[in-house]
Amino acid sequence: MKQILYLDTFASVRVASDAALAAATRTYIADKGYILAVGTMNLMELVSWPKRWSEVLSFVSSVPFCIAQNSDEIAAQEVAAYPKELTSLPVAFSSSDHSFSAAELRDALSFHLGGKIADAAGKYRNKTEDTLRTIRAKRESFQPEKSGKYSSIERQMYMQSSVLSMLFPEHRNFLRRALAAAKAEGRNEGINIDRFKSVYIQALAIFLEFYVQKKTGKLSDLGDIIQLSLIPYVDLAVLDKERDNLVQRLNRDKLFPCYLQACNLSGFIAKMNV
């Protein structure tokens, strides 16, 4: 598969709404041989914003693109690959597999995705309200033991518990089998949570922002965190400044199992020499 470029919702809107920037990005994608990845969360955030929805769909359909699987399906494929590592982004659709024109692709995206995404957005809002309440409640029960700062051991304890808890609702049978196998083989490490990179990065972002920084948080924060599930599987991610700062911290402090290729929009524009 070609190298994958990902623009988060902020970057997608900025690029698609600026004719000169959109043209430069098309040229960059063609020159570098990229395919543009579009995430479900991007579409969910845009579907209730008709002008931006239309602009982004027009831009996306003008370049080679793929629709990434949602975060739950990415996690499911990581589970299926375990104990090996999932090495490529799971996609639901790739424009390179078809011979449609840009106009046909745009119309198809608008017609087929619009209603589905709107329905999914409604369910997502209900789910994230519960999730945000749960995060706040759990934070109160997991406070640092010394000096008001979490130790590396406490972070590791949180990550092990959180990643497995996030996987449990859909993959409880897998977790039971994996733990039983580890015990039978005398492996003390149990389940290697590094293999579930899409879940790991979400859990780590929650820990750093809600536990370490003690953010109150809002629903849009959870949408941004879910978008991070794609980042380990793309070759370059263009993110808003806050999320790029987070990713650069993960890289700088070696908090994530692998190096993540990311930049903010200004950095992306500089890469394109615009």
Order of alpha helices (4+ residues) and beta strands (2+ residues): beta-alpha-alpha-beta-alpha-alpha-beta-alpha-beta-alpha-alpha-alpha-alpha-alpha-beta-alpha-beta-alpha
